[in-house]
Amino acid sequence: MTERPDAMTERPGTMSSLDLRQAAARRWYQWAASLRRLREGWQIFVRNRIAVLGLVLIIMFGLFPLIHQGLRSTVWERAAIYDPIYGFDAQLAPHPAPPSWIPAEWLPLENVHRFDQNRPSWAHPLGTDTLGRDVLSNLLASTVTSFVVGVTAALVTAVIGITFAALSAYYRGLIDGFLTHISDAFLLLPPPIFMLAVGVYLQTERTVFTEIVYRSITGNGLSDNVKLILEPMEFGIIYGIIAGAGGAAIVLRSHGLKVRAMSFVEASFVSGAGARHIIRKHLIPHMVPLAGVYMLVAVTGAVVSYSFLAFFGLNPNPLNWGTMIYNAFAYRGIGSSTPWFALTPPAIAISLFAGSFYMVSRGVHQVVEPRLRPLERAE
Amino acid sequence: MSRYLLKRLLSGIVAFLIFTAIVFFGFNLLLPFDYVTTLSLFLPGNEAREALREELGLNLPLWRQYFLWLGHLVQGDFGQEFSMGGGGRSVTEILKHTLPPTLLVFATGSGLAFVVGHWLGKVSGWRASRWLSGSLTLGSIAAYTAFPPWLAFLLTFVLVDWLGVFPFGATRLRDGLWRDAPIDSNTLMIRMTLVVWGVAAAVWLINWVSRRWRRRNLPSILSIALFVGGLGLAWWLSEYGPYISDIARVAVIPFVTFVLLAFGDTLLIMQANMLDTQHELYIQTARAKGLSEKEVRDRHAGRNALLPALSRFVVNMPYLLTAIVIIEHATEWNGIGNLLFGSIYNQNTYVYMGVLVIVGLVALVARLALDVIYAALDPRIRYGGREKGSVQ
């Protein structure tokens, strides 16, 4: 192997102490410069009030699990009542007699319907759901699931999108054509519908009916080696693959092609840098900020899809806002009317959680894309 | 230009084939077993099940099933639904019965959502006061990220239970009315869609003539009045008045839910595009010429911001169709959404493949139409042939 004259790398062993000091100084300057860029970006971000609001909301949601732990260990001393899955309040559950001013013939079934059962009280700040579980506890505990789904989906979206885009943008030609067509196909496929098939798969596995059928065919059961719940992380991975190979890859690719055509990449190419170097040092760093925007958008989509699966009864994970809504509808018959206290908080939480990431993505987009910033007013 | 369009058409077809393969193999491998196992209760014994499998062609290897289905699809045949006694209906027939309700909501709703989102985005993106643009942005983000079934439920509650607009049987057509109706409800739905788009096109035409003639757009209020008046006139002239109102009564909730979910995206993109165009030199030129701010906004910035918003809208079409699927399931509106759910549960492969192919085809055709529009409007494509301005 012949040695290339390479200006970019210094051969080890030939450095004097002066060189070393220069190298250290250069590293310091680079570090300071990137810090400065970060601060400038932050200043632009802060100017977008909506993005800041989103960030505050995300931080608030991030505190939810901590608050839950704190409450369970201090204020809610009888922790069993406040268990988000199994807990129920024995003082509400036996359904004491309805208020005396209600005529008896108005009550459809005796003593089953209690009108103020779900109302918020000091013991249950957001009320209880129809089964007597504390809504606040469930709401706080479910935040973790949403974060896991969202963050996994975001990371996988970024990895897949950047991989597709970097390969297309660097190699172009045949590889580009191949990957672009795959992306186009994924763009025609809406992830929630695909997730529906995943949900049906899990749901069908779960039912006793299929279990019996399967036993009658094969002679042994399923449930020993089949997972019953779609882990939030698995959901995030599947969603991320579809979202990353579709929309994110296409946008990142066109950005990568722009970067690939820039003169510093050409210079690097001419001075003998290989594919690995150009992709790692030039293409990917330029794609990461834009990928960040798509990561945040993927969080929005993934969380809504995950809840949507739960809403149709296809997602048996009990710690999930969508499941809370599903349960509120499924056990509607128990209460006297629509269980607003079990319905509203999770629905608002889904909207706010998804929306907050979207808001932050808009702020980040303005940092990445200078043309999107609003003009300074003349007056 | 024709070479460019041909190239886009070919690549669209390739993407579509990959799409069908992903969906077919993905769904068949993910869903447990097959259609016959969902019937096991009625078919005791392995022999009967195997016989049914052989009759339905489910014993073939998956790739042969795929290519058989694809071969029929190319000839315009969507296949047949599975059924136990043989003699399942053809999927084309099923789609003919379930497509019109979806079409009514989707075609009119997405048009309205685009117009509303476009207009609000234009106003709020162009030097609007901070409060106006902020509240519009927040509102559209809230609508965009709202949980669709919850939104549908809330609207049903407000309109039906609370305000009592449609007091009884809000989600179903009146049986008594339709029993000896002179017209099929599906046919009427298609005609309604066509009339809505026809009136919209007429208003646009009047606007265009006015632009040519007086070099000025009609006032927005007048356009809206013309549109509503045209619809009213069409209703009055047609002989199916009560039937139309019955369909409209049922369609209101899915329609409003869909518009609420769909307009936010267009608004946000339009806002970003308006911010993008304000840096351009031609905007400064237009201002320097002494044009009014409204004219600069509408004629110079707005028109250039329109095309990217339109392309984003088209690319998002599969997502809008997903929204329709969810809304239909939540509001019991009998369109392809409910068909899709049912057929996935039953693992009726060709039925859900048919629905998904329709979804993919609509998205694909919309994208090709967009390519044509781009090619017609963008001189770089019209003369050059290099695909610089291609979609996305």
Interface residues (C-beta under 8 A of the other chain):
Chain A: R49 I50 T180 H181 I182 D184 A185 F186 L187 L188 L189 P190 P192 I193 F194 L196 A197 V198 V200 Y201 T204 E205 F209 T210 V213 S216 I217 G247 I250 V251 S254 T300 V304 S307 F308 F311 F312 G322 I325 F329 T338 L343 A347 I350 S351 A354 G355 Y358 M359 R362 H365 R371 L372 R373 P374 L375
Chain B: S11 G12 V14 A15 F16 L17 I18 F19 I22 V23 G26 F27 L30 L31 P32 T37 S40 L41 N46 G134 T137 L138 I141 A142 Y144 T145 A146 F147 P148 P149 W150 F153 F157 L268 A272 L275 D276 Q278 H279 V315 P318 Y319 L321 T322 V325 I326 H329 L340 F341 I344 Y345 L356 V359 G360 A363 L364 Q392
